[in-house]
Amino acid sequence: MERVEIIPESNPSPNDTDPIRKAITAGFFYNCARLQKSSESYTTIKCEQTVHIHPSSSLHKENPKYAVYYELMLTSREFIRQVVEIDDKWLLEVALHYYKKNKIKDAKRKMPKTIKTK
């Protein structure tokens, strides 16, 4: 750490993972997905590709609204792996050059309820 002149600091609140998750978001902002209305799958924000959280992930049943992932894997479906839950505001903070404000804000609007027919 001395060679790059970084002063190591400990986290004053070890239970607060926001700084770590925000740093991951800054590195992998292009791999971001938003939960779809059906709550069964996700859509990548930039390419609007339908993906699912891999069943081996600890977030598989949690369904976070926004997630950043490391790996996209194709098996029977397209799965995202190494997933971290993020706050959508972080995308505008760390990647305003990549995402448009209206693309993120539109996701917050209330969508009409989907009705399943038999």
URCORGI-V43842 format. One line per field, one symbol per residue. phi: phi as a letter, one per 20 degrees, with the letter a starting at -180 (. if undefined). psi: psi as a letter, one per 40 degrees, with the letter a starting at -180 (. if undefined). A space follows every 10 residues. Layout:
# URCORGI-V43842
phi = ???
psi = ???
This chain:
# URCORGI-V43842
phi = .ffdldefce ffcgeeegff ffffffecgf ddcdfegfmd bccfffelde ccffgfffeg eflffcbdce cdcdcfcedd cldcfcefff fffebffdde gffffffeff effedede
psi = dddefhhhii hdgdeheddd dddddddfde giihhideed iihhddefhh iihhdeieed edgidiihid hhhhbdihih ighhhihddd dddefdedii dddddddeih iihhhhi.
